[in-house]
Amino acid sequence: MNENEYIWSQNKGDEYAALYHQLVAEMCKQYTGNHDYTSAESILQKALKLEPIDDSLNEMLLDLYLQKQDKAAFVKHYKKIKTVYNDELGIELNSKMRDLYHRASKL
């Protein structure tokens, strides 16, 4: 921790990050419920710029591509995150993302 950082600010930062994540999820749910996939995708893309390895955000975007039946966008994003997770982090994608991939292969 830097000398100018405070423990309470770290806790607040985590709290605000969780609230932001919840807001993104709720907005995406609202947009997809109204079939406004473009707005939902835009919000998720912006959130992923801040947190590119967030499992939940990546799952939401992959699921959105399935709902849109946009196999090309799905495969492109899946390959991108698989590379980041495997090559840069040394971990496998979680089971939900792998399941979404198997569902997408049936499109």
Secondary structure, 3 states (H helix, E strand, C coil): CCCCCCHHHHHHHHHHHHHHHHHHHHHHHHHHHCCCHHHHHHHHHHHHHHCCCCHHHHHHHHHHHHHHCCHHHHHHHHHHHHHHHHHHHCCCCCHHHHHHHHHHCCC
